[in-house]
Amino acid sequence: MTQTRLATARDLITALQNYNPDSPIRWVSTTLEYTTFMVHEVRVATARANRHDATATEVVWLCEGDETGHLPESVIDTLEW
């Protein structure tokens, strides 16, 4: 399932219902700063530790959407980053 914008938890939950609930979740971000982003889409891909690894894991990826600002310091403190 691909959506152009996931703005709420309901949108995300609906998108994730199409995937194996035991799949690992990863956030994909192109920044190293504490910049916040909307989720643009949810994708699934088979991941291997390396090209020669015979063990594959189906991983659900949360893809970065529009920038929404910077993470408030109170949240950074709460997350202990």
C-alpha positions as CSV (number, residue, x, y, z in Angstrom):
1,M,0.0,0.0,0.0
2,T,1.4,3.4,-1.0
3,Q,-0.1,6.6,0.3
4,T,1.0,10.1,-0.6
5,R,0.7,11.4,2.9
6,L,0.2,9.8,6.3
7,A,-0.8,12.6,8.7
8,T,-2.3,10.7,11.6
9,A,-1.7,7.5,13.7
10,R,-4.9,6.2,12.1
11,D,-3.4,6.6,8.6
12,L,-0.2,4.8,9.7
13,I,-2.2,2.0,11.4
14,T,-4.3,1.5,8.3
15,A,-1.2,1.4,6.1
16,L,0.5,-1.1,8.4
17,Q,-2.4,-3.5,8.4
18,N,-1.3,-4.7,5.0
19,Y,2.0,-6.1,6.4
20,N,3.2,-8.9,8.6
21,P,2.8,-7.6,12.2
22,D,6.0,-9.4,13.2
23,S,8.1,-7.5,10.6
24,P,10.7,-5.0,12.0
25,I,9.9,-1.3,11.5
26,R,12.6,1.2,10.4
27,W,12.4,4.9,10.0
28,V,14.2,6.2,6.9
29,S,15.5,9.8,7.2
30,T,18.0,11.7,5.2
31,T,19.1,14.1,8.0
32,L,21.3,13.8,11.0
33,E,19.7,16.7,12.7
34,Y,16.7,16.6,15.0
35,T,14.3,17.4,12.1
36,T,10.8,16.0,12.1
37,F,9.1,14.6,9.1
38,M,5.7,13.3,8.0
39,V,5.6,9.7,6.9
40,H,5.3,9.8,3.1
41,E,4.7,6.1,2.5
42,V,5.1,2.6,3.9
43,R,7.1,0.0,1.9
44,V,8.1,-3.5,2.4
45,A,11.4,-5.0,1.2
46,T,13.4,-8.1,1.8
47,A,16.6,-7.3,3.7
48,R,19.7,-9.3,4.1
49,A,22.8,-8.6,6.3
50,N,24.9,-8.8,3.1
51,R,24.6,-10.0,-0.5
52,H,25.8,-13.5,0.5
53,D,23.5,-13.9,3.4
54,A,20.9,-16.6,2.6
55,T,18.6,-15.4,5.4
56,A,16.2,-12.8,4.3
57,T,13.9,-10.7,6.6
58,E,10.8,-8.9,5.3
59,V,11.2,-5.4,6.7
60,V,8.5,-2.6,6.7
61,W,10.1,0.8,5.9
62,L,8.6,4.1,6.9
63,C,9.7,6.6,4.2
64,E,10.4,10.2,4.9
65,G,7.8,12.8,3.8
66,D,7.6,16.6,4.1
67,E,9.7,18.3,6.8
68,T,7.5,19.6,9.6
69,G,10.1,21.4,11.8
70,H,12.5,20.5,14.5
71,L,12.1,18.2,17.4
72,P,11.4,20.2,20.6
73,E,14.1,20.1,23.2
74,S,11.6,18.7,25.7
75,V,11.0,15.7,23.4
76,I,14.8,15.2,22.8
77,D,15.2,15.1,26.6
78,T,12.3,12.7,27.1
79,L,13.8,10.4,24.4
80,E,17.2,10.8,26.0
81,W,18.9,11.7,22.7
